Amino acid sequence: MSESFIDRAARAAPPVFAQKVKGLSDRAIAWIFVAPTIFILLAINIFPLIWTIYLSFTNFRVNRPNNPVEWVGLQNYQRILGDADVWITMQATAHFLIWTIVCQVLIGFTLAYLINKKFRGNDLWTTIIVLPMMLSPAVVGNFWTFLYQPQIGLFNYIVGSVTGADPSSFSMIGEVSLAPWAIVIVDTWMWTPFVMLICLAGLRSIPESIYEAAECDRASKWRQFWTITIPMILPFLMLAVLFRGIENFKMFDLVVQLTGGGPGNTTTLTSIDLKREAFEKWRTGYSSAYAVILFVTVFGLASIYVKALNKVKQR
Amino acid sequence: MKNRMMNSASAIGLLVGAGLAGATLTATSAHAADLTLCWAAWDPANALVEMSKDFEAQSGHKMSFEFVPWPNFADRMLNELNSGGKLCDLLIGDSQWIGGAAENGQYVKLNDFFDKEGIKMDDFLPATVTGYAEWPKNSPNYYALPAYADVVGWTYRKDWFSRPELQAEFKEKYGRDLDVPKTLAELKDIGTFFQGRDIDGKTVYGAAIYTERGSEGITMGVTNALYNYGFKYENPDKPYDLEGFVNSAGAVEALEYYKALYDCCTPPGASDAYMSQNIDAYKSGQVAMQMNFAFIWPGVENDPNVGGGKSGYFANPAGPAGQFAQLGGQGISVVANSDNKDAALEYIKWFSQKDVQQKWWDVGGASAMRSVVEAPSFASSQPYAQTFLDSMAIVKDFWAEPSYASLLLPMQERVHNYVVAGKGTAKEALDGLVKDWDEVFEDEGKK
């Protein structure tokens, strides 16, 4: 087959000429393609971050644009870290995070394990189980406030009929001891299906042949579960924990709708507290410092976690 | 001759009339504007929509309305003002916003306009002028026209109170008639008496009170006890001096009283209740008494379950240090950022007319105009009219400082933590409030 003109021209052209299009080098072309993305990234991510860090050292209030902006150094950080209420909020967030993750992983994995078994109608059950996470958090919050009503709520009625307690004698979202658990229950109800789906994907990715080999080696079901299923699904579980952890750290709408952060400040999570400082009290400098502290916390924890996740995946 | 003269005069008259009409039409169309009035989404707002049709017909301006549900009202509207938005030409904003809106130049100062149009603040109830229109308070600087007079008062089940068997039982237990309470202590007794009682086969409770955490609910409730036990926002002789006033012995006692009222007499689960939850509790026959703003009274009167004479009304009862009630209500302001200020001022002029104010009361609004509410026929115009007058005479309001939101939030938190969550003592809650408020005023450079 004879060589085409283009092939010959391409071979004959000096390397420098090949790298140029209308006077632009490969590097320049690369920049042209990448620059818009970098610009957008700088504009909507990096600049606000740097600006927030700057504001965190000032007394700026966005609702007082005419007030002089003073540099206050670390004062905002000192105030936040020395404020007992902020630590109570952190504790409430930690309680919410830990318990929702524990419940969702345990229940989600169990559901995935059961759904993964071949049985009649398992697709239908999967669809039904997945329904709650398709709802809006505001709707779910509103819906559950009715379920939690002491006098007409179905939740209280069921608990009452199981335990024999008077349904109107306790208020899930009105009592200090119960409200933190009320939000854990709702979040678990809503987001366990998400963990279940991730686990289901993990379970279905394990080759059948491994179990067949284990069967040949006369490994018990329990042994297969601990030595094949758990190690192979662990990266998926850790991924689910990462997603749910990040999501629940910034949880806002569901809890606001359910309890408004109360009773007292029992269910005031950091995101709710931050919103109040920033957009109700309008303490912009103070809330910027608050946001920076939360950012560093989440970024630090997530970095450690991702490293651990990568190690697990490499095993 | 006479006929010719008449005809000529008629022709001239017609020409002049046509000319004037044309001029008026030209003037109207030249200035016709689309005005947007922003307010909370509630019954009075719907009444105002109907009334405003008269203004549209008279002025040629077209009215639009932006009504926001109460829980989001402050957030939405204060964001609008702070961001310099142009959504609202007229805003019926809460009384507490006046300070901030005035100092930040968000409302038009109305003094010159009032002087030019002959609108006198003396024509309105003094408490509403101070509460809804003035900044600084008690100075003749007006940023609003009193638009909706409102106050916290009480509704009670007159039909339950009048039952002979309950009357007898109450008298035996408390040694007095079961009647409208004159003091807060009596109110608590009545609440306790009804709590958990079986009436017509249904368990009922004492009282629905404000306990809401997210916006301003529990503050608007607890102040009805605080004022009456001696709480003052600041030292009358030294502004922003809070110690010993906000956390006075009387204030501590008042907060303890409100917690006791919450513990003894509210329906189960009433830990986050504000206006609508209390209305629901009352109309569904759960409670014997209801704390709520007066705006709900027309609705109670017309309700098939509790209206038509089954309900009565009374002003917030007295405490050891006097009788006061929390002011509600709003003034109507022109938003400084509006492109239609002249047309918006026309609306305010129209709204300030006596016949419009009378109609405002008649359709379920609440006029603050003295000629309306002090008319001899007013007290008997509605079953709740006298209570409205009695209540408006004893009002006090929350801080109207520019930083009112920064002052409101810690109060919500401190009070809710103590009353509903049961954390700490009343003294600790009020000491904490003094600390929080001092911090806010220090930030503001006022201390």
Interface residues (C-beta under 8 A of the other chain):
Chain A: N59 V62 N63 R64 N66 D85 Y148 Q149 P150 Q151 S168 S169 F170 S171 I173 G174 E175 V176 V256 T259 G260 G261 G262 P263 G264 N265 T266 R276 F279 E280 K281 W282 R283
Chain B: D75 L78 N79 N82 G100 N104 T203 E212 R213 G214 P267 P268 G269 A270 S271 D272 Q286 P402 A405 S406 L409 E413 H416 N417 Y418 V420 A421 G422 K423 D443
